[in-house]
Amino acid sequence: MTTRTPLMAGNWKMNLNHLEAIAHVQKLAFALADKDYDAVEVAVLPPFTDLRSVQTLVDGDKLKIKYGAQDLSAHESGAYTGEISGAMLAKLKCTYVAVGHSERRQYHNESDELCNAKVKAAYQNGLTPILCVGEGLDVRKAGNQVAHTLAQLDGGLKDVPAEQAESVVIAYEPVWAIGTGEVATPEDAQEVCGAIRGRLAELYSQELADKVRIQYGGSVKSGNVAAIMAQPDVDGALVGGAALDSEEFVKIVRFRDQ
Ligand SMILES: O=C[C@H](O)COP(=O)(O)O
């Protein structure tokens, strides 16, 4: 039987400047103990401008918190004003990078093709992509959440070889549950996360599918995390709003105590 270490990742979105980031990570580091890191992998995804400060703190204090970025360019370098390359993130020793978050898809028109190029750019630079997928309310109301989400998965992983895909993290985030207080039921989360694992088995192998961590995201809080994590195909959470409160995020990391 495969045991997957849960991954609790805080996506700060466009919140916390670099000074606030240092204070926030220090609070997390102070609260979290070795037993927490033994049970759960903990990561933060700050804004780009915070990453150097977070790196300095994590390196200097030898913290076990992992960190990464919220996006990367599909390009390696060049005349792409405003973009940040995977190589730049790797130089900052990022572990993770989110790809295709619904806010990127919605506000920046990111397509599955672009997400696919970004997944490849992440691997090209030794970063682990957290590929975000999930349906909007209209799709959910029509009952097409599984087909919609699996199409995003297929698109994001197109031509990604198994040696790379075995380390990918998939974040299932129903768009209607993001920042709305509307959390999907644990059964809703399991339905789609289970289908994602099934598709990974079809695309690659059951062995690979059993290794991949699938997170749920969308209004996760300390009060609902335990029930979601009890689902067999949910291996962590991508946490937005609740990750900005260090005490709340620590409670989410300690979901087994809730
Ligand atoms: O990346 C995180 C998700 O968008 C969830 O955000 P939320 O926890 O504020 O609903």
The ligand as an ORCA input file, in Angstrom:
! r2SCAN-3c Opt
* xyz 0 1
  O      -5.213     28.433     -3.750
  C      -6.095     28.456     -2.885
  C      -7.484     28.434     -3.250
  O      -7.777     29.313     -4.264
  C      -8.435     28.456     -2.107
  O      -8.623     29.741     -1.598
  P      -9.552     29.916     -0.297
  O      -9.001     28.951      0.733
  O      -9.386     31.351      0.117
  O     -10.941     29.546     -0.697
*
